[in-house]
Amino acid sequence: MINEKKVKKQKLKRILTLIFGIIFAILGVLFAFTIGATDDVATIIEMSLILLCGGVAMIIWAKKRKKLINDMREFMKILSCDENGCLNSISSATNRPIEEIKKEINKLIKLEFLQGVFIDESCNCLVKGNGEVNLKSRVYTSPQSSSKTESVIHGEENTNDKDASGNQFDDGTILLIDNGASYNKLTKETLTFKSGKEIKEVSVSDIDNATLGLLGVTITLKDNRQEILPTIPKDKYSVWVDTINELVQGKGNYTPLSHETIAKVKKQRKIAIGAAVAVFAAIIVFGTGLFNFGENNNISDNDYYSAVRSIVGKQLKSPSTAHYYDYSIEAEDDYGRRIIFCHCDAQNGFGGYSQLCCWVMVDKVEKDGDKINYTYAKSNVIVEEGGADFLNDQYVQRIIDNDSKWNQPLDD
C-alpha cells in the first residue's frame, strides 16, 4: 500500500529543500546587512526579501512534508488493527476531525505515497482499488488501552525510552515524554517538567487548569503563575490538556479539548508565524532608513567631487564651459571635512580658456535622493590660475590654519 520508493525520493527532496531554504534565509539576512555598503539600496532590499521569503517558504514546505509522511506512517499503523479500514479509528486515536483525516489521506493518494486504495465516502473507510478491505497486517495496541509498554518493565520506569507518551501505567504514571532535550512526566500526584536546564515539579493539587496556546500546553497554577510544558508532540497536545484537567477537576467535571479549539489554535499559530515574518520583513525594509542616515550617509568620493564642482562653478565667469579633472583628497579630519584639489579648464571673461588650480574644503555632504546638499565656507575656497600645483602643501595648510573648527565636531 505504501509506495516506499516514492517516500524515499520525497524524503531526499525534503532534506535538500530544507538545506537550501536555510541557506537562502541566511543569505537574505546577510544581504540586508549589506545595505549601506552600496548605493543600489532598492536592489539589495529586493534581493534580501526574495531570498528571505523564498527560504522561509522552503523551510515551511519541508516541515509540512515531514509531518505528512509521519502522519501517513501513524495512520497506517492505526489501520493495521482495523479490518474495516475505518477512518474514524484514526480520528479517535489522533483526536483530529474526520474531514481533516480524509483530506490528508487524499493528498497522500494524489502524491502516490499510497497506492491502490481510495476512500469510500459512504462509510468513511479506506479500501483497496477493487473495493475489498484487507488492511490488517500486524497487531497494533492503542496507547490508551495498553497497560504496559516498553517504557515500563515490571512496574519500573525504563529511562532509555526516549519517546513514551499517551500511556497509563500501574505504578501511577499517566503520561511520560522524555526525548533528551525535553522532559515531561505526569502522575496522579505530581507534574514534572524541564524548564531550561532545571527540572521543576508541581503538585497536581496546585494546578488550576491546563490550556492549549500558541506555544503549546500551558498550565495555570492556583496562585496565577503559568508554566509552558516543553516540546510535547503536537498530536499529543489534546491528550495532555484533557488528562491534566481530568485529574485536577475530576471526570465528568471538565470540558474536553474540542476539535474547534485545536483548529483555532493552529490557525492562530499560522497567523502568528506569518505576522512574525511580516514584521521581520518590515524591519528590513524600514530599517534601511537607519542605514541611509548613518554617520557617512552612504556618501562617496564622487559626491564630494560633485560638491566641489558646484562650489568652484560659482566663481567662474562661464561655469557651463568648465571641465574638471585630476581630483585628489589632500586632507580629511575625523568629522567628514575634506580638502579636495582639482584642475579646472574654463572660459575666462575674454572668451579664452584658462587652466585653474582649485582647493576647496567641504564641511559636510548629504544626499536627498539624487540631490547633493553640502556646506562650506567661502574663505576655504582657493582658485589660482596657471601652474600653482607646486604650492599645494602651502594652500592646504593655509585652509587648515584658517578654519578654527578643523577636527572639531560638526554643528547640527
TALIN-V847311 format. One record per backbone hydrogen bond with DSSP energy under -0.5 kcal/mol. NH is the residue of the N-H (numbers start at 1). CO is the residue of the C=O. E is the energy in kcal/mol with one decimal. If there is no record, write none. Layout:
# TALIN-V847311
nh: [NH;NH]
co: [CO;CO]
e: [E;E]
This chain:
# TALIN-V847311
nh: [3;4;7;8;9;10;11;12;13;14;15;16;17;18;19;20;21;22;23;24;25;26;27;28;29;30;31;32;33;34;34;35;36;37;41;44;45;46;47;48;49;50;51;52;53;54;55;56;57;58;59;60;61;62;63;64;65;66;67;68;69;70;71;72;73;74;75;76;77;78;79;80;81;82;83;85;87;89;90;91;92;93;94;95;96;101;102;103;104;105;106;107;108;109;110;111;112;113;114;115;118;120;120;121;123;124;125;126;127;127;128;129;131;134;137;138;142;145;146;152;153;154;156;158;159;161;165;168;169;170;172;174;175;177;179;180;181;184;185;186;187;188;191;192;193;194;195;198;200;200;202;204;206;207;208;209;211;213;213;216;218;219;220;221;221;222;224;227;229;229;236;237;240;241;242;243;244;245;246;247;248;249;250;253;256;262;263;264;265;266;267;268;269;270;271;272;273;274;275;276;277;278;279;280;281;282;283;284;285;286;287;288;288;289;290;291;292;293;294;299;303;304;305;306;307;308;309;310;311;312;313;314;314;315;316;318;321;322;323;325;328;330;330;331;333;336;338;339;340;340;341;342;343;344;345;346;346;348;351;354;356;356;357;358;359;360;361;362;362;363;363;364;366;368;370;371;373;373;375;377;380;381;382;384;386;388;391;392;395;396;397;398;399;400;401;402;403;404;406;408]
co: [113;2;3;4;5;6;7;8;9;10;11;12;13;14;15;16;17;18;19;20;21;22;23;24;25;26;27;28;29;30;31;32;38;34;39;40;41;42;43;44;45;46;47;48;49;50;51;52;53;54;55;56;57;58;59;60;61;62;63;64;65;66;67;68;69;70;71;72;73;74;75;76;78;79;81;82;124;86;86;87;88;89;90;91;91;97;98;99;100;101;102;103;104;105;106;107;109;108;108;1;127;118;125;119;120;120;120;85;118;125;132;116;128;132;80;80;140;142;142;149;156;152;153;151;157;158;163;146;173;147;169;186;186;184;182;182;179;177;192;175;190;172;202;185;200;183;198;195;193;198;191;189;203;204;220;220;218;211;216;213;211;227;209;219;225;206;221;219;217;227;233;234;236;237;238;239;240;241;242;243;244;245;246;250;254;258;259;260;261;262;263;264;265;266;267;268;269;270;271;272;273;274;275;276;277;278;279;280;281;282;283;284;285;286;287;287;288;289;291;296;300;300;301;302;303;304;305;306;307;308;309;310;311;312;313;347;318;319;345;343;341;328;339;339;337;333;362;331;338;360;328;358;325;356;323;344;354;352;348;346;344;354;384;342;382;340;380;338;360;361;375;375;373;371;368;368;366;371;364;361;377;378;359;357;355;386;388;389;391;392;393;394;395;396;397;398;399;402;403;405]
e: [-3.0;-1.5;-2.2;-2.6;-2.0;-2.4;-2.2;-2.1;-2.4;-2.5;-2.4;-2.4;-2.5;-2.5;-2.4;-2.7;-2.5;-2.4;-2.3;-3.0;-2.4;-2.4;-2.6;-2.6;-1.9;-2.6;-2.8;-1.6;-1.3;-0.5;-1.3;-1.1;-0.6;-2.5;-2.0;-1.6;-2.7;-2.4;-2.7;-2.6;-2.6;-2.4;-2.6;-2.6;-2.9;-2.4;-2.6;-2.6;-2.5;-2.1;-2.2;-2.6;-2.4;-2.5;-2.3;-2.5;-2.5;-2.0;-1.9;-2.3;-2.1;-2.4;-2.8;-2.1;-2.0;-2.1;-3.1;-2.5;-1.8;-2.2;-2.5;-1.1;-1.3;-1.7;-0.6;-1.6;-2.9;-1.1;-0.5;-2.1;-2.4;-2.1;-2.4;-1.2;-1.2;-1.8;-2.6;-2.2;-1.9;-2.4;-2.6;-1.5;-2.0;-2.4;-2.4;-2.3;-1.2;-2.3;-1.2;-3.1;-2.4;-0.6;-3.3;-1.0;-1.1;-1.3;-1.5;-2.9;-2.6;-0.7;-2.3;-2.1;-2.4;-0.6;-0.6;-0.5;-0.6;-0.8;-1.3;-1.4;-2.3;-0.5;-1.4;-3.2;-0.8;-1.5;-0.6;-0.8;-2.8;-0.5;-1.3;-2.5;-1.9;-3.2;-1.5;-0.6;-1.5;-3.0;-3.2;-2.7;-3.1;-0.9;-2.7;-3.4;-2.4;-1.8;-3.8;-1.9;-3.1;-0.6;-2.6;-2.7;-1.7;-1.3;-2.9;-1.6;-2.9;-0.6;-3.0;-1.4;-2.8;-2.8;-2.8;-0.5;-3.2;-2.4;-2.0;-2.2;-2.5;-0.6;-2.4;-1.3;-2.4;-2.6;-2.6;-2.5;-2.5;-2.3;-2.4;-2.2;-2.6;-3.1;-1.6;-1.8;-0.6;-2.0;-2.7;-2.4;-2.5;-2.4;-2.2;-2.6;-2.6;-2.1;-2.4;-2.6;-2.5;-2.6;-2.8;-2.4;-2.3;-2.5;-2.9;-2.4;-2.5;-2.5;-2.6;-1.9;-2.5;-3.3;-1.7;-0.5;-0.9;-1.3;-1.1;-1.2;-2.7;-1.5;-1.3;-2.2;-0.6;-1.2;-2.4;-2.3;-1.7;-2.4;-2.3;-1.8;-2.4;-2.9;-2.1;-0.9;-0.7;-2.0;-1.0;-0.7;-1.7;-1.2;-2.1;-2.1;-2.0;-0.8;-2.4;-1.3;-1.8;-1.0;-2.1;-2.7;-0.6;-3.0;-2.9;-1.8;-3.0;-2.2;-2.5;-0.6;-1.9;-3.3;-1.6;-2.6;-3.1;-0.6;-3.6;-2.6;-2.9;-2.3;-2.0;-2.6;-0.7;-0.6;-2.2;-1.1;-3.2;-2.8;-0.5;-1.7;-3.3;-0.5;-1.8;-0.6;-2.0;-1.4;-3.1;-2.9;-2.1;-1.8;-1.7;-2.0;-2.5;-2.5;-2.3;-2.3;-2.1;-2.0;-2.8;-2.1;-1.4;-0.8;-1.3;-2.1]
